[in-house]
Amino acid sequence: TVYSGKQAVAGVSEPEMITFAILNVLLMELQRSDVQYVIASKVNSGEIAMDFLKPINLLLNWMADDIGRNVGWFVLSLIPTAVFILLFFQPVIPIPAGMIPILLVSVVFSFVIMWLMAAIVGLMSFWFMELGYLGIVQEEVVRLLSGSFVPLWFFPQWVQDVSLFLPFLYVGQFPLSIAIGKVPYAGAMHGVAVQAAWVGILWLALAILWRKAQKHVLIQGG
């Protein structure tokens, strides 16, 4: 409907938009995160008390769990998605070979940003005892504001301007824009630097909350 009778919308052609949507499905497979629900479940059951006794970094352990699970999901979804694409679409991926390393770094950073935000939400269960629908709300808000659900190109200009100062853009639309060749080399390098900065900011926030959470443990389970 958006592209009816039009060659391009907001400077993005229909083939580029189709490619964006297809790659978005694969990117979402790599960004799945259950850490907020894992934390909430452990706090609710009291299992978190035993976890604190283990000589491991719990946050890194939970991140490793999500990475392993996501790689498995990605491999399983990649083959059927590739077959579907070849049968029904002709994706356009004009990214130069020299941009591929930048794209890979950006994808890694996008996962870490997504994971850190989910973990921060998960830690709220130390105070609220029940996460409720907060995890689902967090996921959907990120999908909307990251451009994964609807690209921010279609939003009013003021929304696009504000998004530059928030971490959500760098979870979805930014790495996908690199993949379809809509970001020049200088812009890609700047965006990756911003991603790295958000990783640092969110990791610091998570570390502070993690210390406070360990002093706020209330075991209501076993």
C-alpha positions in Angstrom: 0.0 0.0 0.0 2.8 2.4 0.9 4.6 1.8 -2.4 1.5 1.8 -4.6 2.3 3.8 -7.7 5.6 5.0 -6.2 9.2 4.0 -7.0 10.5 5.1 -3.6 9.3 6.3 -0.2 11.5 8.5 2.0 14.4 7.7 -0.3 14.0 3.9 0.0 13.0 1.8 -3.0 10.5 -1.0 -2.8 13.2 -3.7 -3.4 15.3 -2.2 -0.7 12.3 -2.2 1.7 11.6 -5.8 0.9 15.2 -6.7 1.6 15.0 -4.6 4.9 12.0 -6.6 6.0 13.6 -10.0 5.2 16.8 -9.2 7.0 14.8 -7.8 9.9 13.3 -11.3 10.4 16.8 -12.8 10.6 18.1 -10.1 12.8 15.2 -10.6 15.3 16.2 -14.3 15.5 19.7 -13.2 16.7 18.3 -10.7 19.2 15.9 -12.9 21.1 16.4 -12.6 24.9 14.9 -14.5 27.8 17.1 -13.0 30.5 14.3 -10.8 31.9 12.0 -13.9 32.4 14.9 -16.0 33.7 15.7 -13.4 36.4 12.0 -12.9 37.3 11.5 -16.7 37.6 14.5 -17.2 39.8 13.6 -14.3 42.1 10.0 -15.6 42.4 11.0 -19.2 43.2 13.9 -18.3 45.4 16.4 -20.1 43.2 18.4 -16.9 42.9 19.7 -17.4 46.4 21.5 -20.6 45.3 22.7 -18.9 42.1 24.5 -16.2 44.2 26.5 -19.0 45.8 27.9 -20.2 42.5 31.5 -19.1 41.6 30.4 -17.6 38.3 29.4 -14.3 36.8 25.6 -14.8 36.6 25.0 -12.0 34.1 27.6 -13.3 31.7 26.3 -16.8 32.2 22.7 -15.7 31.3 24.1 -13.8 28.3 25.9 -17.0 27.1 22.6 -18.9 27.4 20.8 -16.4 25.2 23.6 -16.3 22.6 23.6 -20.1 22.3 19.9 -20.3 22.0 19.8 -17.5 19.4 22.5 -19.1 17.3 20.4 -22.3 17.2 17.2 -20.4 16.3 19.1 -18.5 13.6 20.5 -21.6 12.0 17.0 -23.3 12.0 15.3 -20.2 10.5 18.0 -19.3 8.0 17.5 -22.3 5.7 13.7 -22.0 5.3 13.9 -18.2 5.1 16.5 -18.4 2.4 14.4 -20.9 0.4 11.3 -18.7 0.7 13.3 -15.6 -0.4 14.7 -17.4 -3.5 11.3 -18.6 -4.5 9.3 -15.4 -4.1 11.6 -12.4 -3.9 14.7 -10.9 -5.4 16.4 -9.1 -2.5 18.8 -6.3 -3.2 21.9 -6.2 -1.0 24.2 -3.6 -2.4 26.6 -3.4 0.6 30.2 -3.2 -0.5 32.5 -6.0 0.7 34.5 -3.5 2.8 31.3 -2.7 4.9 30.7 -6.3 5.9 33.0 -6.2 8.9 31.3 -3.0 10.1 27.9 -4.7 9.6 28.9 -7.7 11.7 30.2 -5.5 14.5 27.0 -3.5 14.4 24.9 -6.6 14.6 26.9 -7.8 17.7 26.4 -4.4 19.4 22.7 -4.4 18.5 22.3 -7.8 20.3 24.3 -6.6 23.4 22.2 -3.3 23.6 19.0 -5.3 23.3 20.2 -7.8 26.0 21.3 -5.1 28.4 17.9 -3.4 28.2 16.1 -6.7 28.8 18.4 -7.5 31.8 17.7 -4.1 33.3 14.0 -4.7 33.1 14.5 -8.2 34.5 16.2 -6.8 37.6 13.0 -4.8 38.4 11.6 -8.1 39.7 14.0 -7.8 42.7 11.8 -4.9 43.8 8.4 -5.8 42.4 8.7 -9.6 42.9 6.6 -10.1 39.8 7.6 -9.0 36.4 4.1 -9.3 35.0 3.8 -7.9 31.5 6.7 -5.5 31.9 9.0 -7.8 29.8 6.5 -7.9 27.0 6.0 -4.2 27.1 9.8 -3.7 26.9 10.1 -5.9 23.9 7.3 -4.3 21.9 8.5 -0.7 22.8 12.0 -1.6 21.6 10.6 -3.2 18.3 8.5 0.0 17.6 11.1 2.6 18.5 14.0 0.6 16.8 12.3 0.7 13.4 12.0 -3.1 13.4 8.2 -3.0 13.3 7.8 0.1 11.1 11.0 1.7 9.8 11.5 5.1 11.3 11.8 6.5 7.7 8.0 6.5 7.7 7.7 8.4 11.0 7.5 12.2 11.3 10.8 14.0 11.1 10.8 15.0 14.8 10.5 11.3 15.8 13.5 10.5 13.6 15.5 13.4 15.2 14.7 12.3 18.7 15.5 8.6 17.9 19.2 9.6 17.2 19.6 10.3 21.0 18.0 7.0 22.1 19.5 3.5 22.0 16.6 1.9 20.2 17.5 3.0 16.6 20.8 1.2 17.0 19.1 -2.1 17.8 17.2 -2.5 14.5 17.1 0.1 11.8 20.8 1.1 11.9 22.4 -2.3 11.2 19.7 -3.0 8.7 20.4 0.3 6.9 24.0 -0.7 6.6 23.0 -4.0 5.1 20.9 -2.4 2.3 23.5 0.2 1.6 21.7 3.3 3.0 24.5 4.3 5.3 27.9 5.6 4.0 31.2 4.4 5.4 31.6 7.5 7.6 28.1 7.3 8.9 28.5 3.6 9.6 31.6 4.1 11.7 29.9 6.9 13.6 26.9 4.8 14.3 29.0 1.9 15.5 30.8 4.3 17.9 27.4 5.4 19.2 26.5 1.7 19.7 29.6 1.1 21.6 28.9 4.2 23.8 25.3 2.8 24.5 26.8 -0.5 25.4 29.0 1.2 28.0 26.2 3.3 29.4 23.8 0.4 29.7 26.4 -2.0 31.1 27.2 0.6 33.8 23.5 1.0 34.6 23.1 -2.7 34.8 26.2 -3.1 37.1 24.8 -0.5 39.5 21.4 -2.1 39.6 22.9 -5.5 40.0 24.8 -4.4 43.1 21.7 -2.9 44.6 19.6 -5.9 43.7 21.9 -8.3 45.6 21.3 -6.2 48.7 17.6 -6.2 48.1 17.0 -10.0 47.8 13.8 -11.1 49.5 13.3 -14.9 49.1 9.6 -15.8 49.1 10.1 -19.3 47.6 11.9 -22.4 48.9 
